[in-house]
Each structure stands twice: as C-alpha cells, then as structure tokens.
Amino acid sequence: MDKENKPKKPEKPLNNYARFSGIAIQMFVIIGIGTFVGVKLDEKFPNKHNLYTLVLSLSSVILAIVSAIRRIIAASKDDT
C-alpha cells in the first residue's frame, strides 16, 4: 500500500487522555517549583514586594504554557 492510501490507526481515547493529563501534571509541577523557589528566595532575601515570588511564579507560568504548546504541537505532528 502507498503512504497516501495507508489506513489510519483507530484513535485510542485512553492514550490521548493519558497524554494530555501528563501535560497538565507537568504544567502543575513547573509552576509549583517556580513558585516554591520564589517563596524560599523571598524568605532568605526579604524585600518589600516579594519580587522573587512574583517574577519566578510568572516566569514558571509562561514556561509551562510554552512547554505545553510545544508538546501539543509535537503530539499533533505524531498523529498525522
């Protein structure tokens, strides 16, 4: 059979569920670690506005979103 006429594999909803729940867990871990490190830095180096927590938590949210988007794009390329 040619590649164009190759039948597609049936979708496995459980596989997709596991893949996307893994992405959510990874996002949670990245955000949690970033925020935890920020809190610890603010405890060690006190400042007026808790800047370490603000900067690291915001940075970790951005990093988690970028990471999730990259994994979703890679997963969609693998499916095709």
PyMOL Python script that loads the backbone (N, CA, C, O; Angstrom):
from pymol import cmd

cmd.read_pdbstr("""\
ATOM      1  N   MET A   1       0.830  -1.179   0.000  1.00  0.00           N
ATOM      2  CA  MET A   1       0.000   0.000   0.000  1.00  0.00           C
ATOM      3  C   MET A   1       0.874   1.242   0.000  1.00  0.00           C
ATOM      4  O   MET A   1       1.949   1.259   0.599  1.00  0.00           O
ATOM      5  N   ASP A   2       0.408   2.268  -0.669  1.00  0.00           N
ATOM      6  CA  ASP A   2       1.112   3.538  -0.659  1.00  0.00           C
ATOM      7  C   ASP A   2       0.886   4.247   0.671  1.00  0.00           C
ATOM      8  O   ASP A   2      -0.020   3.921   1.438  1.00  0.00           O
ATOM      9  N   LYS A   3       1.748   5.227   0.907  1.00  0.00           N
ATOM     10  CA  LYS A   3       1.583   6.003   2.132  1.00  0.00           C
ATOM     11  C   LYS A   3       0.290   6.802   2.117  1.00  0.00           C
ATOM     12  O   LYS A   3      -0.323   7.021   3.162  1.00  0.00           O
ATOM     13  N   GLU A   4      -0.130   7.243   0.914  1.00  0.00           N
ATOM     14  CA  GLU A   4      -1.352   8.022   0.826  1.00  0.00           C
ATOM     15  C   GLU A   4      -2.582   7.160   1.124  1.00  0.00           C
ATOM     16  O   GLU A   4      -3.554   7.649   1.700  1.00  0.00           O
ATOM     17  N   ASN A   5      -2.546   5.893   0.740  1.00  0.00           N
ATOM     18  CA  ASN A   5      -3.698   5.011   0.905  1.00  0.00           C
ATOM     19  C   ASN A   5      -3.636   4.192   2.183  1.00  0.00           C
ATOM     20  O   ASN A   5      -4.484   3.330   2.416  1.00  0.00           O
ATOM     21  N   LYS A   6      -2.658   4.452   2.991  1.00  0.00           N
ATOM     22  CA  LYS A   6      -2.488   3.690   4.225  1.00  0.00           C
ATOM     23  C   LYS A   6      -3.635   4.004   5.180  1.00  0.00           C
ATOM     24  O   LYS A   6      -3.907   5.171   5.461  1.00  0.00           O
ATOM     25  N   PRO A   7      -4.309   2.971   5.681  1.00  0.00           N
ATOM     26  CA  PRO A   7      -5.412   3.231   6.605  1.00  0.00           C
ATOM     27  C   PRO A   7      -4.878   3.784   7.924  1.00  0.00           C
ATOM     28  O   PRO A   7      -3.820   3.383   8.410  1.00  0.00           O
ATOM     29  N   LYS A   8      -5.646   4.719   8.484  1.00  0.00           N
ATOM     30  CA  LYS A   8      -5.245   5.305   9.761  1.00  0.00           C
ATOM     31  C   LYS A   8      -5.552   4.338  10.886  1.00  0.00           C
ATOM     32  O   LYS A   8      -6.503   3.558  10.831  1.00  0.00           O
ATOM     33  N   LYS A   9      -4.711   4.415  11.911  1.00  0.00           N
ATOM     34  CA  LYS A   9      -4.965   3.621  13.104  1.00  0.00           C
ATOM     35  C   LYS A   9      -6.158   4.211  13.841  1.00  0.00           C
ATOM     36  O   LYS A   9      -6.335   5.429  13.849  1.00  0.00           O
ATOM     37  N   PRO A  10      -6.967   3.378  14.452  1.00  0.00           N
ATOM     38  CA  PRO A  10      -8.087   3.923  15.214  1.00  0.00           C
ATOM     39  C   PRO A  10      -7.563   4.714  16.422  1.00  0.00           C
ATOM     40  O   PRO A  10      -6.567   4.352  17.047  1.00  0.00           O
ATOM     41  N   GLU A  11      -8.261   5.783  16.716  1.00  0.00           N
ATOM     42  CA  GLU A  11      -7.884   6.625  17.854  1.00  0.00           C
ATOM     43  C   GLU A  11      -8.104   5.854  19.153  1.00  0.00           C
ATOM     44  O   GLU A  11      -9.086   5.129  19.312  1.00  0.00           O
ATOM     45  N   LYS A  12      -7.177   6.030  20.059  1.00  0.00           N
ATOM     46  CA  LYS A  12      -7.317   5.430  21.380  1.00  0.00           C
ATOM     47  C   LYS A  12      -7.571   6.560  22.370  1.00  0.00           C
ATOM     48  O   LYS A  12      -6.640   7.281  22.730  1.00  0.00           O
ATOM     49  N   PRO A  13      -8.814   6.726  22.815  1.00  0.00           N
ATOM     50  CA  PRO A  13      -9.119   7.850  23.708  1.00  0.00           C
ATOM     51  C   PRO A  13      -8.347   7.775  25.025  1.00  0.00           C
ATOM     52  O   PRO A  13      -7.999   8.810  25.594  1.00  0.00           O
ATOM     53  N   LEU A  14      -8.078   6.581  25.509  1.00  0.00           N
ATOM     54  CA  LEU A  14      -7.336   6.457  26.759  1.00  0.00           C
ATOM     55  C   LEU A  14      -5.907   6.944  26.580  1.00  0.00           C
ATOM     56  O   LEU A  14      -5.350   7.565  27.485  1.00  0.00           O
ATOM     57  N   ASN A  15      -5.308   6.674  25.430  1.00  0.00           N
ATOM     58  CA  ASN A  15      -3.960   7.145  25.144  1.00  0.00           C
ATOM     59  C   ASN A  15      -3.928   8.673  25.111  1.00  0.00           C
ATOM     60  O   ASN A  15      -3.013   9.284  25.665  1.00  0.00           O
ATOM     61  N   ASN A  16      -4.916   9.293  24.469  1.00  0.00           N
ATOM     62  CA  ASN A  16      -4.990  10.750  24.435  1.00  0.00           C
ATOM     63  C   ASN A  16      -5.217  11.328  25.827  1.00  0.00           C
ATOM     64  O   ASN A  16      -4.640  12.355  26.184  1.00  0.00           O
ATOM     65  N   TYR A  17      -6.058  10.664  26.603  1.00  0.00           N
ATOM     66  CA  TYR A  17      -6.312  11.115  27.978  1.00  0.00           C
ATOM     67  C   TYR A  17      -5.028  11.080  28.793  1.00  0.00           C
ATOM     68  O   TYR A  17      -4.740  12.026  29.526  1.00  0.00           O
ATOM     69  N   ALA A  18      -4.264  10.026  28.680  1.00  0.00           N
ATOM     70  CA  ALA A  18      -3.005   9.905  29.424  1.00  0.00           C
ATOM     71  C   ALA A  18      -2.005  10.951  28.952  1.00  0.00           C
ATOM     72  O   ALA A  18      -1.290  11.533  29.768  1.00  0.00           O
ATOM     73  N   ARG A  19      -1.945  11.196  27.664  1.00  0.00           N
ATOM     74  CA  ARG A  19      -1.003  12.175  27.120  1.00  0.00           C
ATOM     75  C   ARG A  19      -1.311  13.575  27.647  1.00  0.00           C
ATOM     76  O   ARG A  19      -0.413  14.278  28.108  1.00  0.00           O
ATOM     77  N   PHE A  20      -2.578  13.979  27.579  1.00  0.00           N
ATOM     78  CA  PHE A  20      -2.923  15.334  27.980  1.00  0.00           C
ATOM     79  C   PHE A  20      -2.963  15.511  29.484  1.00  0.00           C
ATOM     80  O   PHE A  20      -2.719  16.614  29.972  1.00  0.00           O
ATOM     81  N   SER A  21      -3.262  14.467  30.232  1.00  0.00           N
ATOM     82  CA  SER A  21      -3.174  14.598  31.683  1.00  0.00           C
ATOM     83  C   SER A  21      -1.712  14.696  32.108  1.00  0.00           C
ATOM     84  O   SER A  21      -1.399  15.352  33.102  1.00  0.00           O
ATOM     85  N   GLY A  22      -0.819  14.052  31.369  1.00  0.00           N
ATOM     86  CA  GLY A  22       0.609  14.190  31.637  1.00  0.00           C
ATOM     87  C   GLY A  22       1.081  15.609  31.404  1.00  0.00           C
ATOM     88  O   GLY A  22       1.918  16.115  32.151  1.00  0.00           O
ATOM     89  N   ILE A  23       0.555  16.258  30.378  1.00  0.00           N
ATOM     90  CA  ILE A  23       0.902  17.649  30.103  1.00  0.00           C
ATOM     91  C   ILE A  23       0.412  18.544  31.244  1.00  0.00           C
ATOM     92  O   ILE A  23       1.123  19.458  31.660  1.00  0.00           O
ATOM     93  N   ALA A  24      -0.787  18.292  31.747  1.00  0.00           N
ATOM     94  CA  ALA A  24      -1.326  19.093  32.851  1.00  0.00           C
ATOM     95  C   ALA A  24      -0.498  18.906  34.123  1.00  0.00           C
ATOM     96  O   ALA A  24      -0.231  19.868  34.843  1.00  0.00           O
ATOM     97  N   ILE A  25      -0.100  17.679  34.392  1.00  0.00           N
ATOM     98  CA  ILE A  25       0.729  17.415  35.572  1.00  0.00           C
ATOM     99  C   ILE A  25       2.075  18.106  35.438  1.00  0.00           C
ATOM    100  O   ILE A  25       2.583  18.669  36.408  1.00  0.00           O
ATOM    101  N   GLN A  26       2.659  18.069  34.244  1.00  0.00           N
ATOM    102  CA  GLN A  26       3.933  18.737  34.010  1.00  0.00           C
ATOM    103  C   GLN A  26       3.795  20.251  34.228  1.00  0.00           C
ATOM    104  O   GLN A  26       4.676  20.875  34.819  1.00  0.00           O
ATOM    105  N   MET A  27       2.709  20.829  33.759  1.00  0.00           N
ATOM    106  CA  MET A  27       2.487  22.260  33.974  1.00  0.00           C
ATOM    107  C   MET A  27       2.373  22.573  35.460  1.00  0.00           C
ATOM    108  O   MET A  27       2.958  23.544  35.939  1.00  0.00           O
ATOM    109  N   PHE A  28       1.629  21.763  36.180  1.00  0.00           N
ATOM    110  CA  PHE A  28       1.462  21.954  37.616  1.00  0.00           C
ATOM    111  C   PHE A  28       2.805  21.892  38.342  1.00  0.00           C
ATOM    112  O   PHE A  28       3.070  22.698  39.234  1.00  0.00           O
ATOM    113  N   VAL A  29       3.647  20.939  37.961  1.00  0.00           N
ATOM    114  CA  VAL A  29       4.952  20.785  38.607  1.00  0.00           C
ATOM    115  C   VAL A  29       5.855  21.981  38.306  1.00  0.00           C
ATOM    116  O   VAL A  29       6.516  22.495  39.208  1.00  0.00           O
ATOM    117  N   ILE A  30       5.890  22.428  37.053  1.00  0.00           N
ATOM    118  CA  ILE A  30       6.728  23.572  36.689  1.00  0.00           C
ATOM    119  C   ILE A  30       6.302  24.821  37.459  1.00  0.00           C
ATOM    120  O   ILE A  30       7.148  25.539  37.992  1.00  0.00           O
ATOM    121  N   ILE A  31       5.008  25.079  37.520  1.00  0.00           N
ATOM    122  CA  ILE A  31       4.512  26.259  38.227  1.00  0.00           C
ATOM    123  C   ILE A  31       4.771  26.127  39.725  1.00  0.00           C
ATOM    124  O   ILE A  31       5.155  27.097  40.379  1.00  0.00           O
ATOM    125  N   GLY A  32       4.564  24.944  40.262  1.00  0.00           N
ATOM    126  CA  GLY A  32       4.790  24.720  41.691  1.00  0.00           C
ATOM    127  C   GLY A  32       6.243  24.915  42.088  1.00  0.00           C
ATOM    128  O   GLY A  32       6.531  25.548  43.104  1.00  0.00           O
ATOM    129  N   ILE A  33       7.159  24.377  41.295  1.00  0.00           N
ATOM    130  CA  ILE A  33       8.581  24.530  41.607  1.00  0.00           C
ATOM    131  C   ILE A  33       9.005  25.985  41.503  1.00  0.00           C
ATOM    132  O   ILE A  33       9.721  26.482  42.372  1.00  0.00           O
ATOM    133  N   GLY A  34       8.574  26.672  40.457  1.00  0.00           N
ATOM    134  CA  GLY A  34       8.923  28.085  40.297  1.00  0.00           C
ATOM    135  C   GLY A  34       8.421  28.939  41.449  1.00  0.00           C
ATOM    136  O   GLY A  34       9.146  29.799  41.950  1.00  0.00           O
ATOM    137  N   THR A  35       7.193  28.709  41.868  1.00  0.00           N
ATOM    138  CA  THR A  35       6.624  29.472  42.973  1.00  0.00           C
ATOM    139  C   THR A  35       7.314  29.131  44.289  1.00  0.00           C
ATOM    140  O   THR A  35       7.586  30.019  45.096  1.00  0.00           O
ATOM    141  N   PHE A  36       7.597  27.855  44.508  1.00  0.00           N
ATOM    142  CA  PHE A  36       8.278  27.421  45.735  1.00  0.00           C
ATOM    143  C   PHE A  36       9.660  28.060  45.844  1.00  0.00           C
ATOM    144  O   PHE A  36      10.036  28.553  46.907  1.00  0.00           O
ATOM    145  N   VAL A  37      10.412  28.052  44.750  1.00  0.00           N
ATOM    146  CA  VAL A  37      11.742  28.664  44.757  1.00  0.00           C
ATOM    147  C   VAL A  37      11.629  30.164  45.021  1.00  0.00           C
ATOM    148  O   VAL A  37      12.442  30.725  45.755  1.00  0.00           O
ATOM    149  N   GLY A  38      10.636  30.812  44.434  1.00  0.00           N
ATOM    150  CA  GLY A  38      10.430  32.238  44.675  1.00  0.00           C
ATOM    151  C   GLY A  38      10.119  32.536  46.125  1.00  0.00           C
ATOM    152  O   GLY A  38      10.643  33.500  46.683  1.00  0.00           O
ATOM    153  N   VAL A  39       9.279  31.729  46.745  1.00  0.00           N
ATOM    154  CA  VAL A  39       8.940  31.927  48.159  1.00  0.00           C
ATOM    155  C   VAL A  39      10.180  31.734  49.023  1.00  0.00           C
ATOM    156  O   VAL A  39      10.431  32.522  49.934  1.00  0.00           O
ATOM    157  N   LYS A  40      10.951  30.696  48.745  1.00  0.00           N
ATOM    158  CA  LYS A  40      12.165  30.440  49.527  1.00  0.00           C
ATOM    159  C   LYS A  40      13.179  31.576  49.366  1.00  0.00           C
ATOM    160  O   LYS A  40      13.828  31.961  50.339  1.00  0.00           O
ATOM    161  N   LEU A  41      13.322  32.113  48.160  1.00  0.00           N
ATOM    162  CA  LEU A  41      14.233  33.238  47.951  1.00  0.00           C
ATOM    163  C   LEU A  41      13.745  34.489  48.687  1.00  0.00           C
ATOM    164  O   LEU A  41      14.548  35.249  49.229  1.00  0.00           O
ATOM    165  N   ASP A  42      12.431  34.697  48.703  1.00  0.00           N
ATOM    166  CA  ASP A  42      11.897  35.843  49.445  1.00  0.00           C
ATOM    167  C   ASP A  42      12.099  35.675  50.946  1.00  0.00           C
ATOM    168  O   ASP A  42      12.279  36.664  51.657  1.00  0.00           O
ATOM    169  N   GLU A  43      12.071  34.437  51.438  1.00  0.00           N
ATOM    170  CA  GLU A  43      12.341  34.209  52.858  1.00  0.00           C
ATOM    171  C   GLU A  43      13.813  34.479  53.169  1.00  0.00           C
ATOM    172  O   GLU A  43      14.138  35.051  54.210  1.00  0.00           O
ATOM    173  N   LYS A  44      14.694  34.069  52.271  1.00  0.00           N
ATOM    174  CA  LYS A  44      16.129  34.229  52.505  1.00  0.00           C
ATOM    175  C   LYS A  44      16.588  35.668  52.272  1.00  0.00           C
ATOM    176  O   LYS A  44      17.434  36.179  53.006  1.00  0.00           O
ATOM    177  N   PHE A  45      16.032  36.320  51.253  1.00  0.00           N
ATOM    178  CA  PHE A  45      16.387  37.694  50.915  1.00  0.00           C
ATOM    179  C   PHE A  45      15.115  38.543  50.935  1.00  0.00           C
ATOM    180  O   PHE A  45      14.543  38.820  49.881  1.00  0.00           O
ATOM    181  N   PRO A  46      14.669  38.957  52.121  1.00  0.00           N
ATOM    182  CA  PRO A  46      13.385  39.687  52.205  1.00  0.00           C
ATOM    183  C   PRO A  46      13.418  41.007  51.429  1.00  0.00           C
ATOM    184  O   PRO A  46      14.431  41.705  51.388  1.00  0.00           O
ATOM    185  N   ASN A  47      12.292  41.317  50.826  1.00  0.00           N
ATOM    186  CA  ASN A  47      12.122  42.591  50.139  1.00  0.00           C
ATOM    187  C   ASN A  47      10.680  43.045  50.324  1.00  0.00           C
ATOM    188  O   ASN A  47       9.832  42.292  50.804  1.00  0.00           O
ATOM    189  N   LYS A  48      10.424  44.267  49.940  1.00  0.00           N
ATOM    190  CA  LYS A  48       9.131  44.894  50.241  1.00  0.00           C
ATOM    191  C   LYS A  48       7.960  44.249  49.496  1.00  0.00           C
ATOM    192  O   LYS A  48       6.873  44.116  50.058  1.00  0.00           O
ATOM    193  N   HIS A  49       8.165  43.852  48.253  1.00  0.00           N
ATOM    194  CA  HIS A  49       7.038  43.401  47.421  1.00  0.00           C
ATOM    195  C   HIS A  49       7.093  41.925  47.030  1.00  0.00           C
ATOM    196  O   HIS A  49       6.384  41.519  46.109  1.00  0.00           O
ATOM    197  N   ASN A  50       7.898  41.124  47.688  1.00  0.00           N
ATOM    198  CA  ASN A  50       8.029  39.697  47.349  1.00  0.00           C
ATOM    199  C   ASN A  50       8.315  39.508  45.856  1.00  0.00           C
ATOM    200  O   ASN A  50       7.640  38.742  45.169  1.00  0.00           O
ATOM    201  N   LEU A  51       9.311  40.213  45.387  1.00  0.00           N
ATOM    202  CA  LEU A  51       9.610  40.220  43.956  1.00  0.00           C
ATOM    203  C   LEU A  51      10.044  38.868  43.428  1.00  0.00           C
ATOM    204  O   LEU A  51       9.695  38.512  42.303  1.00  0.00           O
ATOM    205  N   TYR A  52      10.794  38.105  44.207  1.00  0.00           N
ATOM    206  CA  TYR A  52      11.237  36.794  43.731  1.00  0.00           C
ATOM    207  C   TYR A  52      10.039  35.886  43.456  1.00  0.00           C
ATOM    208  O   TYR A  52       9.996  35.190  42.442  1.00  0.00           O
ATOM    209  N   THR A  53       9.077  35.902  44.360  1.00  0.00           N
ATOM    210  CA  THR A  53       7.886  35.077  44.158  1.00  0.00           C
ATOM    211  C   THR A  53       7.113  35.533  42.932  1.00  0.00           C
ATOM    212  O   THR A  53       6.682  34.708  42.127  1.00  0.00           O
ATOM    213  N   LEU A  54       6.936  36.835  42.785  1.00  0.00           N
ATOM    214  CA  LEU A  54       6.198  37.353  41.631  1.00  0.00           C
ATOM    215  C   LEU A  54       6.888  37.006  40.315  1.00  0.00           C
ATOM    216  O   LEU A  54       6.252  36.506  39.387  1.00  0.00           O
ATOM    217  N   VAL A  55       8.182  37.271  40.243  1.00  0.00           N
ATOM    218  CA  VAL A  55       8.908  37.054  38.992  1.00  0.00           C
ATOM    219  C   VAL A  55       8.999  35.568  38.662  1.00  0.00           C
ATOM    220  O   VAL A  55       8.747  35.171  37.525  1.00  0.00           O
ATOM    221  N   LEU A  56       9.354  34.748  39.640  1.00  0.00           N
ATOM    222  CA  LEU A  56       9.515  33.318  39.351  1.00  0.00           C
ATOM    223  C   LEU A  56       8.182  32.620  39.099  1.00  0.00           C
ATOM    224  O   LEU A  56       8.118  31.704  38.279  1.00  0.00           O
ATOM    225  N   SER A  57       7.124  33.029  39.782  1.00  0.00           N
ATOM    226  CA  SER A  57       5.835  32.393  39.511  1.00  0.00           C
ATOM    227  C   SER A  57       5.321  32.775  38.123  1.00  0.00           C
ATOM    228  O   SER A  57       4.794  31.924  37.406  1.00  0.00           O
ATOM    229  N   LEU A  58       5.468  34.034  37.738  1.00  0.00           N
ATOM    230  CA  LEU A  58       5.056  34.455  36.401  1.00  0.00           C
ATOM    231  C   LEU A  58       5.913  33.780  35.328  1.00  0.00           C
ATOM    232  O   LEU A  58       5.396  33.330  34.305  1.00  0.00           O
ATOM    233  N   SER A  59       7.207  33.715  35.564  1.00  0.00           N
ATOM    234  CA  SER A  59       8.101  33.053  34.607  1.00  0.00           C
ATOM    235  C   SER A  59       7.776  31.573  34.471  1.00  0.00           C
ATOM    236  O   SER A  59       7.814  31.026  33.369  1.00  0.00           O
ATOM    237  N   SER A  60       7.458  30.924  35.583  1.00  0.00           N
ATOM    238  CA  SER A  60       7.148  29.498  35.514  1.00  0.00           C
ATOM    239  C   SER A  60       5.818  29.250  34.809  1.00  0.00           C
ATOM    240  O   SER A  60       5.664  28.226  34.143  1.00  0.00           O
ATOM    241  N   VAL A  61       4.856  30.159  34.939  1.00  0.00           N
ATOM    242  CA  VAL A  61       3.591  30.019  34.211  1.00  0.00           C
ATOM    243  C   VAL A  61       3.841  30.129  32.715  1.00  0.00           C
ATOM    244  O   VAL A  61       3.311  29.341  31.931  1.00  0.00           O
ATOM    245  N   ILE A  62       4.656  31.116  32.320  1.00  0.00           N
ATOM    246  CA  ILE A  62       4.978  31.283  30.900  1.00  0.00           C
ATOM    247  C   ILE A  62       5.720  30.062  30.382  1.00  0.00           C
ATOM    248  O   ILE A  62       5.414  29.563  29.299  1.00  0.00           O
ATOM    249  N   LEU A  63       6.694  29.575  31.145  1.00  0.00           N
ATOM    250  CA  LEU A  63       7.449  28.383  30.747  1.00  0.00           C
ATOM    251  C   LEU A  63       6.539  27.163  30.625  1.00  0.00           C
ATOM    252  O   LEU A  63       6.693  26.369  29.697  1.00  0.00           O
ATOM    253  N   ALA A  64       5.599  27.005  31.545  1.00  0.00           N
ATOM    254  CA  ALA A  64       4.681  25.876  31.500  1.00  0.00           C
ATOM    255  C   ALA A  64       3.773  25.942  30.274  1.00  0.00           C
ATOM    256  O   ALA A  64       3.513  24.919  29.640  1.00  0.00           O
ATOM    257  N   ILE A  65       3.297  27.120  29.942  1.00  0.00           N
ATOM    258  CA  ILE A  65       2.435  27.276  28.765  1.00  0.00           C
ATOM    259  C   ILE A  65       3.208  26.983  27.487  1.00  0.00           C
ATOM    260  O   ILE A  65       2.710  26.285  26.603  1.00  0.00           O
ATOM    261  N   VAL A  66       4.427  27.516  27.386  1.00  0.00           N
ATOM    262  CA  VAL A  66       5.249  27.257  26.200  1.00  0.00           C
ATOM    263  C   VAL A  66       5.551  25.768  26.075  1.00  0.00           C
ATOM    264  O   VAL A  66       5.481  25.204  24.983  1.00  0.00           O
ATOM    265  N   SER A  67       5.882  25.141  27.184  1.00  0.00           N
ATOM    266  CA  SER A  67       6.166  23.707  27.174  1.00  0.00           C
ATOM    267  C   SER A  67       4.943  22.897  26.740  1.00  0.00           C
ATOM    268  O   SER A  67       5.063  21.958  25.953  1.00  0.00           O
ATOM    269  N   ALA A  68       3.776  23.262  27.252  1.00  0.00           N
ATOM    270  CA  ALA A  68       2.548  22.542  26.887  1.00  0.00           C
ATOM    271  C   ALA A  68       2.223  22.724  25.410  1.00  0.00           C
ATOM    272  O   ALA A  68       1.825  21.771  24.741  1.00  0.00           O
ATOM    273  N   ILE A  69       2.387  23.936  24.902  1.00  0.00           N
ATOM    274  CA  ILE A  69       2.107  24.172  23.486  1.00  0.00           C
ATOM    275  C   ILE A  69       3.046  23.362  22.609  1.00  0.00           C
ATOM    276  O   ILE A  69       2.619  22.783  21.611  1.00  0.00           O
ATOM    277  N   ARG A  70       4.331  23.316  22.975  1.00  0.00           N
ATOM    278  CA  ARG A  70       5.290  22.522  22.194  1.00  0.00           C
ATOM    279  C   ARG A  70       4.931  21.040  22.207  1.00  0.00           C
ATOM    280  O   ARG A  70       5.012  20.371  21.177  1.00  0.00           O
ATOM    281  N   ARG A  71       4.536  20.526  23.370  1.00  0.00           N
ATOM    282  CA  ARG A  71       4.168  19.099  23.443  1.00  0.00           C
ATOM    283  C   ARG A  71       2.907  18.809  22.646  1.00  0.00           C
ATOM    284  O   ARG A  71       2.809  17.761  22.007  1.00  0.00           O
ATOM    285  N   ILE A  72       1.948  19.712  22.672  1.00  0.00           N
ATOM    286  CA  ILE A  72       0.710  19.506  21.917  1.00  0.00           C
ATOM    287  C   ILE A  72       0.990  19.548  20.421  1.00  0.00           C
ATOM    288  O   ILE A  72       0.445  18.740  19.668  1.00  0.00           O
ATOM    289  N   ILE A  73       1.829  20.476  19.983  1.00  0.00           N
ATOM    290  CA  ILE A  73       2.185  20.548  18.564  1.00  0.00           C
ATOM    291  C   ILE A  73       2.928  19.285  18.142  1.00  0.00           C
ATOM    292  O   ILE A  73       2.653  18.732  17.078  1.00  0.00           O
ATOM    293  N   ALA A  74       3.866  18.824  18.965  1.00  0.00           N
ATOM    294  CA  ALA A  74       4.600  17.596  18.648  1.00  0.00           C
ATOM    295  C   ALA A  74       3.654  16.395  18.607  1.00  0.00           C
ATOM    296  O   ALA A  74       3.802  15.519  17.754  1.00  0.00           O
ATOM    297  N   ALA A  75       2.700  16.350  19.506  1.00  0.00           N
ATOM    298  CA  ALA A  75       1.744  15.238  19.525  1.00  0.00           C
ATOM    299  C   ALA A  75       0.844  15.265  18.293  1.00  0.00           C
ATOM    300  O   ALA A  75       0.501  14.214  17.754  1.00  0.00           O
ATOM    301  N   SER A  76       0.462  16.448  17.850  1.00  0.00           N
ATOM    302  CA  SER A  76      -0.387  16.519  16.663  1.00  0.00           C
ATOM    303  C   SER A  76       0.394  16.140  15.410  1.00  0.00           C
ATOM    304  O   SER A  76      -0.180  15.583  14.474  1.00  0.00           O
ATOM    305  N   LYS A  77       1.686  16.431  15.374  1.00  0.00           N
ATOM    306  CA  LYS A  77       2.502  16.014  14.236  1.00  0.00           C
ATOM    307  C   LYS A  77       2.695  14.504  14.223  1.00  0.00           C
ATOM    308  O   LYS A  77       2.746  13.894  13.155  1.00  0.00           O
ATOM    309  N   ASP A  78       2.803  13.895  15.410  1.00  0.00           N
ATOM    310  CA  ASP A  78       2.942  12.453  15.500  1.00  0.00           C
ATOM    311  C   ASP A  78       1.686  11.727  15.058  1.00  0.00           C
ATOM    312  O   ASP A  78       1.755  10.624  14.516  1.00  0.00           O
ATOM    313  N   ASP A  79       0.534  12.351  15.292  1.00  0.00           N
ATOM    314  CA  ASP A  79      -0.738  11.725  14.933  1.00  0.00           C
ATOM    315  C   ASP A  79      -0.990  11.724  13.427  1.00  0.00           C
ATOM    316  O   ASP A  79      -1.740  10.888  12.922  1.00  0.00           O
ATOM    317  N   THR A  80      -0.375  12.644  12.722  1.00  0.00           N
ATOM    318  CA  THR A  80      -0.645  12.714  11.274  1.00  0.00           C
ATOM    319  C   THR A  80       0.293  11.863  10.486  1.00  0.00           C
ATOM    320  O   THR A  80       0.199  11.812   9.260  1.00  0.00           O
TER     321      THR A  80
END
""", "prot")
cmd.dss("prot")
cmd.show_as("cartoon", "prot")
cmd.util.cbc("prot")
cmd.orient("prot")
